[in-house]
Amino acid sequence: MVKPSKGAFNRRTRKLKGKSVVSVTQTVKKFKVGDAVVIKPRAKFIGLPHLRYANRHGIIMEKRGNSYLVEVKDFNAKKTVIVNPIHLKLSA
């Protein structure tokens, strides 16, 4: 029998289907510390957060290189996730 793939996008691609188009403005987005953001995963693998954090609201704590450190609430626990700006959107 054929062994299933254990690659980076194993069992993730269907959740990201149709979200692969990324414009230049999305790659150079800037955020400030304290901005409220929503994690919206795109089909760009660089800086992709785990899909359990999809559509979660968080606050930007700091900038690390090209990515941002986002604090997300998971029930009563506060967790920090490193996310590329392609996968972030300002919260309304």
PDB file of N, CA, C and O in Angstrom:
ATOM      1  N   MET A   1       0.827  -1.195   0.000  1.00  0.00           N
ATOM      2  CA  MET A   1       0.000   0.000   0.000  1.00  0.00           C
ATOM      3  C   MET A   1       0.866   1.252   0.000  1.00  0.00           C
ATOM      4  O   MET A   1       2.034   1.221   0.389  1.00  0.00           O
ATOM      5  N   VAL A   2       0.280   2.332  -0.436  1.00  0.00           N
ATOM      6  CA  VAL A   2       0.985   3.607  -0.484  1.00  0.00           C
ATOM      7  C   VAL A   2       0.828   4.304   0.860  1.00  0.00           C
ATOM      8  O   VAL A   2      -0.270   4.373   1.412  1.00  0.00           O
ATOM      9  N   LYS A   3       1.938   4.821   1.379  1.00  0.00           N
ATOM     10  CA  LYS A   3       1.882   5.541   2.646  1.00  0.00           C
ATOM     11  C   LYS A   3       1.357   6.957   2.406  1.00  0.00           C
ATOM     12  O   LYS A   3       1.689   7.564   1.388  1.00  0.00           O
ATOM     13  N   PRO A   4       0.543   7.496   3.323  1.00  0.00           N
ATOM     14  CA  PRO A   4       0.051   8.866   3.149  1.00  0.00           C
ATOM     15  C   PRO A   4       1.169   9.888   3.346  1.00  0.00           C
ATOM     16  O   PRO A   4       2.132   9.643   4.073  1.00  0.00           O
ATOM     17  N   SER A   5       1.023  11.019   2.695  1.00  0.00           N
ATOM     18  CA  SER A   5       2.007  12.084   2.791  1.00  0.00           C
ATOM     19  C   SER A   5       2.003  12.693   4.189  1.00  0.00           C
ATOM     20  O   SER A   5       0.950  12.843   4.809  1.00  0.00           O
ATOM     21  N   LYS A   6       3.175  13.036   4.670  1.00  0.00           N
ATOM     22  CA  LYS A   6       3.311  13.717   5.958  1.00  0.00           C
ATOM     23  C   LYS A   6       3.931  15.092   5.756  1.00  0.00           C
ATOM     24  O   LYS A   6       4.641  15.594   6.628  1.00  0.00           O
ATOM     25  N   GLY A   7       3.661  15.700   4.600  1.00  0.00           N
ATOM     26  CA  GLY A   7       4.243  16.994   4.270  1.00  0.00           C
ATOM     27  C   GLY A   7       3.616  18.131   5.044  1.00  0.00           C
ATOM     28  O   GLY A   7       2.748  17.918   5.891  1.00  0.00           O
ATOM     29  N   ALA A   8       4.065  19.351   4.747  1.00  0.00           N
ATOM     30  CA  ALA A   8       3.648  20.541   5.485  1.00  0.00           C
ATOM     31  C   ALA A   8       2.163  20.848   5.303  1.00  0.00           C
ATOM     32  O   ALA A   8       1.518  21.335   6.231  1.00  0.00           O
ATOM     33  N   PHE A   9       1.615  20.571   4.125  1.00  0.00           N
ATOM     34  CA  PHE A   9       0.208  20.881   3.874  1.00  0.00           C
ATOM     35  C   PHE A   9      -0.671  19.646   3.960  1.00  0.00           C
ATOM     36  O   PHE A   9      -1.771  19.636   3.406  1.00  0.00           O
ATOM     37  N   ASN A  10      -0.212  18.610   4.638  1.00  0.00           N
ATOM     38  CA  ASN A  10      -0.992  17.396   4.799  1.00  0.00           C
ATOM     39  C   ASN A  10      -2.280  17.692   5.559  1.00  0.00           C
ATOM     40  O   ASN A  10      -2.232  18.198   6.680  1.00  0.00           O
ATOM     41  N   ARG A  11      -3.410  17.388   4.976  1.00  0.00           N
ATOM     42  CA  ARG A  11      -4.750  17.565   5.559  1.00  0.00           C
ATOM     43  C   ARG A  11      -5.110  19.035   5.805  1.00  0.00           C
ATOM     44  O   ARG A  11      -6.071  19.308   6.524  1.00  0.00           O
ATOM     45  N   ARG A  12      -4.375  19.979   5.235  1.00  0.00           N
ATOM     46  CA  ARG A  12      -4.674  21.391   5.438  1.00  0.00           C
ATOM     47  C   ARG A  12      -5.194  22.059   4.175  1.00  0.00           C
ATOM     48  O   ARG A  12      -5.858  23.092   4.262  1.00  0.00           O
ATOM     49  N   THR A  13      -4.916  21.507   3.019  1.00  0.00           N
ATOM     50  CA  THR A  13      -5.157  22.228   1.780  1.00  0.00           C
ATOM     51  C   THR A  13      -6.629  22.485   1.511  1.00  0.00           C
ATOM     52  O   THR A  13      -6.968  23.500   0.902  1.00  0.00           O
ATOM     53  N   ARG A  14      -7.506  21.605   1.942  1.00  0.00           N
ATOM     54  CA  ARG A  14      -8.926  21.840   1.690  1.00  0.00           C
ATOM     55  C   ARG A  14      -9.447  23.022   2.485  1.00  0.00           C
ATOM     56  O   ARG A  14     -10.345  23.727   2.027  1.00  0.00           O
ATOM     57  N   LYS A  15      -8.900  23.247   3.663  1.00  0.00           N
ATOM     58  CA  LYS A  15      -9.319  24.390   4.474  1.00  0.00           C
ATOM     59  C   LYS A  15      -8.837  25.709   3.880  1.00  0.00           C
ATOM     60  O   LYS A  15      -9.446  26.755   4.103  1.00  0.00           O
ATOM     61  N   LEU A  16      -7.744  25.657   3.125  1.00  0.00           N
ATOM     62  CA  LEU A  16      -7.176  26.867   2.542  1.00  0.00           C
ATOM     63  C   LEU A  16      -7.537  27.037   1.080  1.00  0.00           C
ATOM     64  O   LEU A  16      -7.045  27.959   0.430  1.00  0.00           O
ATOM     65  N   LYS A  17      -8.385  26.171   0.547  1.00  0.00           N
ATOM     66  CA  LYS A  17      -8.721  26.200  -0.870  1.00  0.00           C
ATOM     67  C   LYS A  17      -9.379  27.528  -1.231  1.00  0.00           C
ATOM     68  O   LYS A  17     -10.272  27.994  -0.524  1.00  0.00           O
ATOM     69  N   GLY A  18      -8.943  28.130  -2.320  1.00  0.00           N
ATOM     70  CA  GLY A  18      -9.521  29.376  -2.796  1.00  0.00           C
ATOM     71  C   GLY A  18      -8.964  30.609  -2.123  1.00  0.00           C
ATOM     72  O   GLY A  18      -9.435  31.718  -2.376  1.00  0.00           O
ATOM     73  N   LYS A  19      -7.952  30.436  -1.255  1.00  0.00           N
ATOM     74  CA  LYS A  19      -7.388  31.582  -0.558  1.00  0.00           C
ATOM     75  C   LYS A  19      -5.930  31.794  -0.932  1.00  0.00           C
ATOM     76  O   LYS A  19      -5.158  32.301  -0.118  1.00  0.00           O
ATOM     77  N   SER A  20      -5.534  31.416  -2.148  1.00  0.00           N
ATOM     78  CA  SER A  20      -4.128  31.433  -2.502  1.00  0.00           C
ATOM     79  C   SER A  20      -3.671  32.737  -3.144  1.00  0.00           C
ATOM     80  O   SER A  20      -2.467  32.984  -3.204  1.00  0.00           O
ATOM     81  N   VAL A  21      -4.568  33.572  -3.619  1.00  0.00           N
ATOM     82  CA  VAL A  21      -4.166  34.808  -4.284  1.00  0.00           C
ATOM     83  C   VAL A  21      -3.746  35.826  -3.225  1.00  0.00           C
ATOM     84  O   VAL A  21      -4.535  36.200  -2.358  1.00  0.00           O
ATOM     85  N   VAL A  22      -2.489  36.265  -3.312  1.00  0.00           N
ATOM     86  CA  VAL A  22      -1.952  37.229  -2.354  1.00  0.00           C
ATOM     87  C   VAL A  22      -1.386  38.390  -3.145  1.00  0.00           C
ATOM     88  O   VAL A  22      -0.523  38.200  -4.002  1.00  0.00           O
ATOM     89  N   SER A  23      -1.869  39.601  -2.862  1.00  0.00           N
ATOM     90  CA  SER A  23      -1.391  40.776  -3.580  1.00  0.00           C
ATOM     91  C   SER A  23      -0.165  41.368  -2.880  1.00  0.00           C
ATOM     92  O   SER A  23       0.190  40.966  -1.772  1.00  0.00           O
ATOM     93  N   VAL A  24       0.464  42.315  -3.541  1.00  0.00           N
ATOM     94  CA  VAL A  24       1.658  42.949  -2.994  1.00  0.00           C
ATOM     95  C   VAL A  24       1.308  43.759  -1.750  1.00  0.00           C
ATOM     96  O   VAL A  24       2.090  43.799  -0.800  1.00  0.00           O
ATOM     97  N   THR A  25       0.152  44.400  -1.743  1.00  0.00           N
ATOM     98  CA  THR A  25      -0.227  45.209  -0.583  1.00  0.00           C
ATOM     99  C   THR A  25      -0.428  44.354   0.657  1.00  0.00           C
ATOM    100  O   THR A  25      -0.210  44.823   1.774  1.00  0.00           O
ATOM    101  N   GLN A  26      -0.841  43.110   0.476  1.00  0.00           N
ATOM    102  CA  GLN A  26      -1.007  42.226   1.634  1.00  0.00           C
ATOM    103  C   GLN A  26       0.331  41.781   2.196  1.00  0.00           C
ATOM    104  O   GLN A  26       0.439  41.517   3.394  1.00  0.00           O
ATOM    105  N   THR A  27       1.347  41.692   1.357  1.00  0.00           N
ATOM    106  CA  THR A  27       2.655  41.249   1.838  1.00  0.00           C
ATOM    107  C   THR A  27       3.415  42.349   2.569  1.00  0.00           C
ATOM    108  O   THR A  27       4.303  42.047   3.367  1.00  0.00           O
ATOM    109  N   VAL A  28       3.092  43.614   2.320  1.00  0.00           N
ATOM    110  CA  VAL A  28       3.814  44.718   2.956  1.00  0.00           C
ATOM    111  C   VAL A  28       2.946  45.466   3.969  1.00  0.00           C
ATOM    112  O   VAL A  28       3.227  46.625   4.274  1.00  0.00           O
ATOM    113  N   LYS A  29       1.911  44.834   4.488  1.00  0.00           N
ATOM    114  CA  LYS A  29       1.057  45.481   5.491  1.00  0.00           C
ATOM    115  C   LYS A  29       1.855  45.793   6.746  1.00  0.00           C
ATOM    116  O   LYS A  29       2.737  45.029   7.138  1.00  0.00           O
ATOM    117  N   LYS A  30       1.544  46.912   7.369  1.00  0.00           N
ATOM    118  CA  LYS A  30       2.188  47.316   8.617  1.00  0.00           C
ATOM    119  C   LYS A  30       1.132  47.413   9.711  1.00  0.00           C
ATOM    120  O   LYS A  30       0.015  47.873   9.474  1.00  0.00           O
ATOM    121  N   PHE A  31       1.497  46.979  10.897  1.00  0.00           N
ATOM    122  CA  PHE A  31       0.630  47.066  12.063  1.00  0.00           C
ATOM    123  C   PHE A  31       1.411  47.709  13.195  1.00  0.00           C
ATOM    124  O   PHE A  31       2.640  47.664  13.221  1.00  0.00           O
ATOM    125  N   LYS A  32       0.690  48.304  14.124  1.00  0.00           N
ATOM    126  CA  LYS A  32       1.308  48.918  15.291  1.00  0.00           C
ATOM    127  C   LYS A  32       1.098  48.011  16.496  1.00  0.00           C
ATOM    128  O   LYS A  32       0.187  47.183  16.517  1.00  0.00           O
ATOM    129  N   VAL A  33       1.950  48.181  17.490  1.00  0.00           N
ATOM    130  CA  VAL A  33       1.793  47.431  18.734  1.00  0.00           C
ATOM    131  C   VAL A  33       0.498  47.877  19.401  1.00  0.00           C
ATOM    132  O   VAL A  33       0.262  49.074  19.565  1.00  0.00           O
ATOM    133  N   GLY A  34      -0.335  46.927  19.782  1.00  0.00           N
ATOM    134  CA  GLY A  34      -1.617  47.233  20.407  1.00  0.00           C
ATOM    135  C   GLY A  34      -2.792  47.169  19.455  1.00  0.00           C
ATOM    136  O   GLY A  34      -3.937  47.273  19.895  1.00  0.00           O
ATOM    137  N   ASP A  35      -2.548  47.002  18.158  1.00  0.00           N
ATOM    138  CA  ASP A  35      -3.644  46.879  17.189  1.00  0.00           C
ATOM    139  C   ASP A  35      -4.397  45.568  17.415  1.00  0.00           C
ATOM    140  O   ASP A  35      -3.798  44.533  17.706  1.00  0.00           O
ATOM    141  N   ALA A  36      -5.715  45.635  17.277  1.00  0.00           N
ATOM    142  CA  ALA A  36      -6.543  44.430  17.348  1.00  0.00           C
ATOM    143  C   ALA A  36      -6.631  43.833  15.948  1.00  0.00           C
ATOM    144  O   ALA A  36      -6.976  44.534  14.996  1.00  0.00           O
ATOM    145  N   VAL A  37      -6.324  42.552  15.817  1.00  0.00           N
ATOM    146  CA  VAL A  37      -6.287  41.892  14.516  1.00  0.00           C
ATOM    147  C   VAL A  37      -7.064  40.574  14.570  1.00  0.00           C
ATOM    148  O   VAL A  37      -7.363  40.042  15.639  1.00  0.00           O
ATOM    149  N   VAL A  38      -7.379  40.067  13.366  1.00  0.00           N
ATOM    150  CA  VAL A  38      -8.003  38.762  13.206  1.00  0.00           C
ATOM    151  C   VAL A  38      -7.034  37.911  12.400  1.00  0.00           C
ATOM    152  O   VAL A  38      -6.472  38.379  11.410  1.00  0.00           O
ATOM    153  N   ILE A  39      -6.835  36.669  12.814  1.00  0.00           N
ATOM    154  CA  ILE A  39      -5.954  35.757  12.085  1.00  0.00           C
ATOM    155  C   ILE A  39      -6.761  35.080  10.993  1.00  0.00           C
ATOM    156  O   ILE A  39      -7.669  34.299  11.277  1.00  0.00           O
ATOM    157  N   LYS A  40      -6.428  35.383   9.735  1.00  0.00           N
ATOM    158  CA  LYS A  40      -7.101  34.822   8.555  1.00  0.00           C
ATOM    159  C   LYS A  40      -6.053  34.094   7.727  1.00  0.00           C
ATOM    160  O   LYS A  40      -5.380  34.735   6.919  1.00  0.00           O
ATOM    161  N   PRO A  41      -5.881  32.776   7.889  1.00  0.00           N
ATOM    162  CA  PRO A  41      -4.831  32.057   7.152  1.00  0.00           C
ATOM    163  C   PRO A  41      -5.048  32.084   5.649  1.00  0.00           C
ATOM    164  O   PRO A  41      -6.160  31.875   5.165  1.00  0.00           O
ATOM    165  N   ARG A  42      -3.976  32.341   4.918  1.00  0.00           N
ATOM    166  CA  ARG A  42      -3.961  32.294   3.458  1.00  0.00           C
ATOM    167  C   ARG A  42      -3.099  31.103   3.057  1.00  0.00           C
ATOM    168  O   ARG A  42      -2.388  30.535   3.886  1.00  0.00           O
ATOM    169  N   ALA A  43      -3.166  30.732   1.796  1.00  0.00           N
ATOM    170  CA  ALA A  43      -2.427  29.560   1.330  1.00  0.00           C
ATOM    171  C   ALA A  43      -0.969  29.872   1.021  1.00  0.00           C
ATOM    172  O   ALA A  43      -0.382  29.246   0.138  1.00  0.00           O
ATOM    173  N   LYS A  44      -0.386  30.808   1.718  1.00  0.00           N
ATOM    174  CA  LYS A  44       1.042  31.081   1.644  1.00  0.00           C
ATOM    175  C   LYS A  44       1.654  30.414   2.861  1.00  0.00           C
ATOM    176  O   LYS A  44       1.246  30.705   3.986  1.00  0.00           O
ATOM    177  N   PHE A  45       2.618  29.527   2.671  1.00  0.00           N
ATOM    178  CA  PHE A  45       3.109  28.739   3.795  1.00  0.00           C
ATOM    179  C   PHE A  45       3.985  29.541   4.743  1.00  0.00           C
ATOM    180  O   PHE A  45       4.043  29.218   5.930  1.00  0.00           O
ATOM    181  N   ILE A  46       4.669  30.575   4.267  1.00  0.00           N
ATOM    182  CA  ILE A  46       5.596  31.332   5.118  1.00  0.00           C
ATOM    183  C   ILE A  46       4.824  32.045   6.224  1.00  0.00           C
ATOM    184  O   ILE A  46       3.928  32.841   5.946  1.00  0.00           O
ATOM    185  N   GLY A  47       5.167  31.762   7.461  1.00  0.00           N
ATOM    186  CA  GLY A  47       4.537  32.418   8.594  1.00  0.00           C
ATOM    187  C   GLY A  47       3.104  32.001   8.819  1.00  0.00           C
ATOM    188  O   GLY A  47       2.343  32.739   9.445  1.00  0.00           O
ATOM    189  N   LEU A  48       2.710  30.832   8.324  1.00  0.00           N
ATOM    190  CA  LEU A  48       1.335  30.347   8.472  1.00  0.00           C
ATOM    191  C   LEU A  48       1.111  29.865   9.894  1.00  0.00           C
ATOM    192  O   LEU A  48       1.815  28.963  10.348  1.00  0.00           O
ATOM    193  N   PRO A  49       0.147  30.441  10.613  1.00  0.00           N
ATOM    194  CA  PRO A  49      -0.138  29.937  11.960  1.00  0.00           C
ATOM    195  C   PRO A  49      -0.901  28.622  11.866  1.00  0.00           C
ATOM    196  O   PRO A  49      -1.423  28.272  10.807  1.00  0.00           O
ATOM    197  N   HIS A  50      -0.961  27.909  12.962  1.00  0.00           N
ATOM    198  CA  HIS A  50      -1.728  26.665  12.974  1.00  0.00           C
ATOM    199  C   HIS A  50      -3.194  26.994  12.720  1.00  0.00           C
ATOM    200  O   HIS A  50      -3.682  28.034  13.160  1.00  0.00           O
ATOM    201  N   LEU A  51      -3.891  26.124  12.021  1.00  0.00           N
ATOM    202  CA  LEU A  51      -5.267  26.415  11.626  1.00  0.00           C
ATOM    203  C   LEU A  51      -6.243  26.418  12.794  1.00  0.00           C
ATOM    204  O   LEU A  51      -7.396  26.813  12.620  1.00  0.00           O
ATOM    205  N   ARG A  52      -5.816  25.987  13.981  1.00  0.00           N
ATOM    206  CA  ARG A  52      -6.699  26.107  15.146  1.00  0.00           C
ATOM    207  C   ARG A  52      -6.887  27.566  15.551  1.00  0.00           C
ATOM    208  O   ARG A  52      -7.836  27.901  16.259  1.00  0.00           O
ATOM    209  N   TYR A  53      -5.972  28.440  15.096  1.00  0.00           N
ATOM    210  CA  TYR A  53      -6.085  29.865  15.406  1.00  0.00           C
ATOM    211  C   TYR A  53      -6.783  30.654  14.303  1.00  0.00           C
ATOM    212  O   TYR A  53      -6.775  31.885  14.335  1.00  0.00           O
ATOM    213  N   ALA A  54      -7.381  29.982  13.339  1.00  0.00           N
ATOM    214  CA  ALA A  54      -8.078  30.657  12.246  1.00  0.00           C
ATOM    215  C   ALA A  54      -9.281  31.421  12.792  1.00  0.00           C
ATOM    216  O   ALA A  54     -10.026  30.897  13.620  1.00  0.00           O
ATOM    217  N   ASN A  55      -9.469  32.639  12.336  1.00  0.00           N
ATOM    218  CA  ASN A  55     -10.566  33.534  12.713  1.00  0.00           C
ATOM    219  C   ASN A  55     -10.558  33.904  14.193  1.00  0.00           C
ATOM    220  O   ASN A  55     -11.599  34.271  14.738  1.00  0.00           O
ATOM    221  N   ARG A  56      -9.412  33.814  14.848  1.00  0.00           N
ATOM    222  CA  ARG A  56      -9.297  34.231  16.241  1.00  0.00           C
ATOM    223  C   ARG A  56      -8.894  35.696  16.295  1.00  0.00           C
ATOM    224  O   ARG A  56      -8.124  36.169  15.459  1.00  0.00           O
ATOM    225  N   HIS A  57      -9.411  36.399  17.267  1.00  0.00           N
ATOM    226  CA  HIS A  57      -9.065  37.799  17.491  1.00  0.00           C
ATOM    227  C   HIS A  57      -7.892  37.860  18.462  1.00  0.00           C
ATOM    228  O   HIS A  57      -7.800  37.064  19.396  1.00  0.00           O
ATOM    229  N   GLY A  58      -7.003  38.810  18.228  1.00  0.00           N
ATOM    230  CA  GLY A  58      -5.854  38.966  19.101  1.00  0.00           C
ATOM    231  C   GLY A  58      -5.322  40.380  19.066  1.00  0.00           C
ATOM    232  O   GLY A  58      -5.824  41.235  18.337  1.00  0.00           O
ATOM    233  N   ILE A  59      -4.294  40.613  19.868  1.00  0.00           N
ATOM    234  CA  ILE A  59      -3.662  41.924  19.971  1.00  0.00           C
ATOM    235  C   ILE A  59      -2.183  41.760  19.636  1.00  0.00           C
ATOM    236  O   ILE A  59      -1.540  40.818  20.099  1.00  0.00           O
ATOM    237  N   ILE A  60      -1.652  42.665  18.841  1.00  0.00           N
ATOM    238  CA  ILE A  60      -0.242  42.612  18.468  1.00  0.00           C
ATOM    239  C   ILE A  60       0.600  43.072  19.653  1.00  0.00           C
ATOM    240  O   ILE A  60       0.411  44.166  20.185  1.00  0.00           O
ATOM    241  N   MET A  61       1.538  42.207  20.054  1.00  0.00           N
ATOM    242  CA  MET A  61       2.392  42.507  21.191  1.00  0.00           C
ATOM    243  C   MET A  61       3.719  43.133  20.748  1.00  0.00           C
ATOM    244  O   MET A  61       4.190  44.096  21.354  1.00  0.00           O
ATOM    245  N   GLU A  62       4.318  42.579  19.688  1.00  0.00           N
ATOM    246  CA  GLU A  62       5.586  43.118  19.197  1.00  0.00           C
ATOM    247  C   GLU A  62       5.831  42.637  17.777  1.00  0.00           C
ATOM    248  O   GLU A  62       5.137  41.753  17.274  1.00  0.00           O
ATOM    249  N   LYS A  63       6.838  43.237  17.137  1.00  0.00           N
ATOM    250  CA  LYS A  63       7.235  42.824  15.791  1.00  0.00           C
ATOM    251  C   LYS A  63       8.514  42.013  15.898  1.00  0.00           C
ATOM    252  O   LYS A  63       9.444  42.395  16.608  1.00  0.00           O
ATOM    253  N   ARG A  64       8.559  40.887  15.188  1.00  0.00           N
ATOM    254  CA  ARG A  64       9.754  40.036  15.168  1.00  0.00           C
ATOM    255  C   ARG A  64      10.155  39.806  13.719  1.00  0.00           C
ATOM    256  O   ARG A  64       9.544  38.990  13.029  1.00  0.00           O
ATOM    257  N   GLY A  65      11.154  40.504  13.261  1.00  0.00           N
ATOM    258  CA  GLY A  65      11.580  40.404  11.871  1.00  0.00           C
ATOM    259  C   GLY A  65      10.481  40.906  10.959  1.00  0.00           C
ATOM    260  O   GLY A  65      10.059  42.056  11.081  1.00  0.00           O
ATOM    261  N   ASN A  66      10.003  40.062  10.041  1.00  0.00           N
ATOM    262  CA  ASN A  66       8.892  40.443   9.170  1.00  0.00           C
ATOM    263  C   ASN A  66       7.548  40.064   9.763  1.00  0.00           C
ATOM    264  O   ASN A  66       6.511  40.477   9.244  1.00  0.00           O
ATOM    265  N   SER A  67       7.541  39.287  10.839  1.00  0.00           N
ATOM    266  CA  SER A  67       6.304  38.779  11.425  1.00  0.00           C
ATOM    267  C   SER A  67       5.926  39.552  12.679  1.00  0.00           C
ATOM    268  O   SER A  67       6.658  40.429  13.137  1.00  0.00           O
ATOM    269  N   TYR A  68       4.760  39.202  13.223  1.00  0.00           N
ATOM    270  CA  TYR A  68       4.258  39.847  14.432  1.00  0.00           C
ATOM    271  C   TYR A  68       3.933  38.803  15.479  1.00  0.00           C
ATOM    272  O   TYR A  68       3.530  37.685  15.157  1.00  0.00           O
ATOM    273  N   LEU A  69       4.113  39.179  16.740  1.00  0.00           N
ATOM    274  CA  LEU A  69       3.756  38.331  17.866  1.00  0.00           C
ATOM    275  C   LEU A  69       2.355  38.739  18.299  1.00  0.00           C
ATOM    276  O   LEU A  69       2.149  39.867  18.747  1.00  0.00           O
ATOM    277  N   VAL A  70       1.388  37.831  18.169  1.00  0.00           N
ATOM    278  CA  VAL A  70      -0.013  38.133  18.444  1.00  0.00           C
ATOM    279  C   VAL A  70      -0.455  37.344  19.676  1.00  0.00           C
ATOM    280  O   VAL A  70      -0.232  36.137  19.763  1.00  0.00           O
ATOM    281  N   GLU A  71      -1.079  38.034  20.618  1.00  0.00           N
ATOM    282  CA  GLU A  71      -1.604  37.371  21.814  1.00  0.00           C
ATOM    283  C   GLU A  71      -3.065  37.007  21.575  1.00  0.00           C
ATOM    284  O   GLU A  71      -3.889  37.873  21.279  1.00  0.00           O
ATOM    285  N   VAL A  72      -3.379  35.715  21.707  1.00  0.00           N
ATOM    286  CA  VAL A  72      -4.711  35.188  21.433  1.00  0.00           C
ATOM    287  C   VAL A  72      -5.239  34.545  22.708  1.00  0.00           C
ATOM    288  O   VAL A  72      -4.488  33.893  23.433  1.00  0.00           O
ATOM    289  N   LYS A  73      -6.522  34.724  22.983  1.00  0.00           N
ATOM    290  CA  LYS A  73      -7.134  34.091  24.141  1.00  0.00           C
ATOM    291  C   LYS A  73      -7.697  32.742  23.734  1.00  0.00           C
ATOM    292  O   LYS A  73      -8.459  32.648  22.772  1.00  0.00           O
ATOM    293  N   ASP A  74      -7.325  31.693  24.464  1.00  0.00           N
ATOM    294  CA  ASP A  74      -7.836  30.350  24.238  1.00  0.00           C
ATOM    295  C   ASP A  74      -8.531  29.932  25.528  1.00  0.00           C
ATOM    296  O   ASP A  74      -7.895  29.426  26.452  1.00  0.00           O
ATOM    297  N   PHE A  75      -9.850  30.149  25.581  1.00  0.00           N
ATOM    298  CA  PHE A  75     -10.638  30.001  26.799  1.00  0.00           C
ATOM    299  C   PHE A  75     -10.066  30.940  27.853  1.00  0.00           C
ATOM    300  O   PHE A  75     -10.144  32.154  27.660  1.00  0.00           O
ATOM    301  N   ASN A  76      -9.500  30.460  28.947  1.00  0.00           N
ATOM    302  CA  ASN A  76      -8.957  31.351  29.968  1.00  0.00           C
ATOM    303  C   ASN A  76      -7.460  31.572  29.810  1.00  0.00           C
ATOM    304  O   ASN A  76      -6.894  32.441  30.474  1.00  0.00           O
ATOM    305  N   ALA A  77      -6.813  30.809  28.952  1.00  0.00           N
ATOM    306  CA  ALA A  77      -5.364  30.922  28.761  1.00  0.00           C
ATOM    307  C   ALA A  77      -5.051  31.940  27.671  1.00  0.00           C
ATOM    308  O   ALA A  77      -5.784  32.051  26.689  1.00  0.00           O
ATOM    309  N   LYS A  78      -3.968  32.676  27.846  1.00  0.00           N
ATOM    310  CA  LYS A  78      -3.495  33.599  26.825  1.00  0.00           C
ATOM    311  C   LYS A  78      -2.294  32.953  26.153  1.00  0.00           C
ATOM    312  O   LYS A  78      -1.351  32.531  26.821  1.00  0.00           O
ATOM    313  N   LYS A  79      -2.333  32.879  24.814  1.00  0.00           N
ATOM    314  CA  LYS A  79      -1.260  32.257  24.051  1.00  0.00           C
ATOM    315  C   LYS A  79      -0.698  33.262  23.067  1.00  0.00           C
ATOM    316  O   LYS A  79      -1.403  34.161  22.610  1.00  0.00           O
ATOM    317  N   THR A  80       0.579  33.106  22.743  1.00  0.00           N
ATOM    318  CA  THR A  80       1.206  33.979  21.765  1.00  0.00           C
ATOM    319  C   THR A  80       1.513  33.177  20.512  1.00  0.00           C
ATOM    320  O   THR A  80       2.003  32.050  20.581  1.00  0.00           O
ATOM    321  N   VAL A  81       1.215  33.778  19.367  1.00  0.00           N
ATOM    322  CA  VAL A  81       1.397  33.135  18.076  1.00  0.00           C
ATOM    323  C   VAL A  81       2.216  34.080  17.204  1.00  0.00           C
ATOM    324  O   VAL A  81       1.948  35.281  17.164  1.00  0.00           O
ATOM    325  N   ILE A  82       3.217  33.538  16.502  1.00  0.00           N
ATOM    326  CA  ILE A  82       4.009  34.335  15.572  1.00  0.00           C
ATOM    327  C   ILE A  82       3.381  34.182  14.195  1.00  0.00           C
ATOM    328  O   ILE A  82       3.288  33.074  13.666  1.00  0.00           O
ATOM    329  N   VAL A  83       2.942  35.320  13.608  1.00  0.00           N
ATOM    330  CA  VAL A  83       2.176  35.297  12.366  1.00  0.00           C
ATOM    331  C   VAL A  83       2.757  36.304  11.382  1.00  0.00           C
ATOM    332  O   VAL A  83       3.131  37.415  11.758  1.00  0.00           O
ATOM    333  N   ASN A  84       2.825  35.901  10.122  1.00  0.00           N
ATOM    334  CA  ASN A  84       3.229  36.792   9.038  1.00  0.00           C
ATOM    335  C   ASN A  84       2.079  37.756   8.743  1.00  0.00           C
ATOM    336  O   ASN A  84       0.922  37.365   8.896  1.00  0.00           O
ATOM    337  N   PRO A  85       2.342  38.995   8.329  1.00  0.00           N
ATOM    338  CA  PRO A  85       1.255  39.949   8.074  1.00  0.00           C
ATOM    339  C   PRO A  85       0.299  39.549   6.959  1.00  0.00           C
ATOM    340  O   PRO A  85      -0.794  40.108   6.869  1.00  0.00           O
ATOM    341  N   ILE A  86       0.679  38.592   6.099  1.00  0.00           N
ATOM    342  CA  ILE A  86      -0.239  38.113   5.062  1.00  0.00           C
ATOM    343  C   ILE A  86      -1.468  37.482   5.698  1.00  0.00           C
ATOM    344  O   ILE A  86      -2.566  37.561   5.147  1.00  0.00           O
ATOM    345  N   HIS A  87      -1.286  36.854   6.861  1.00  0.00           N
ATOM    346  CA  HIS A  87      -2.346  36.118   7.527  1.00  0.00           C
ATOM    347  C   HIS A  87      -3.093  36.956   8.557  1.00  0.00           C
ATOM    348  O   HIS A  87      -3.890  36.415   9.323  1.00  0.00           O
ATOM    349  N   LEU A  88      -2.853  38.267   8.592  1.00  0.00           N
ATOM    350  CA  LEU A  88      -3.503  39.143   9.574  1.00  0.00           C
ATOM    351  C   LEU A  88      -4.407  40.150   8.881  1.00  0.00           C
ATOM    352  O   LEU A  88      -4.158  40.559   7.747  1.00  0.00           O
ATOM    353  N   LYS A  89      -5.469  40.542   9.594  1.00  0.00           N
ATOM    354  CA  LYS A  89      -6.405  41.550   9.105  1.00  0.00           C
ATOM    355  C   LYS A  89      -6.831  42.397  10.295  1.00  0.00           C
ATOM    356  O   LYS A  89      -7.078  41.864  11.377  1.00  0.00           O
ATOM    357  N   LEU A  90      -6.921  43.707  10.108  1.00  0.00           N
ATOM    358  CA  LEU A  90      -7.342  44.586  11.209  1.00  0.00           C
ATOM    359  C   LEU A  90      -8.755  44.252  11.640  1.00  0.00           C
ATOM    360  O   LEU A  90      -9.634  44.032  10.807  1.00  0.00           O
ATOM    361  N   SER A  91      -8.968  44.216  12.940  1.00  0.00           N
ATOM    362  CA  SER A  91     -10.291  43.929  13.474  1.00  0.00           C
ATOM    363  C   SER A  91     -11.142  45.194  13.453  1.00  0.00           C
ATOM    364  O   SER A  91     -10.645  46.292  13.702  1.00  0.00           O
ATOM    365  N   ALA A  92     -12.413  45.031  13.156  1.00  0.00           N
ATOM    366  CA  ALA A  92     -13.302  46.194  13.069  1.00  0.00           C
ATOM    367  C   ALA A  92     -13.810  46.625  14.411  1.00  0.00           C
ATOM    368  O   ALA A  92     -14.569  47.590  14.503  1.00  0.00           O
TER     369      ALA A  92
END
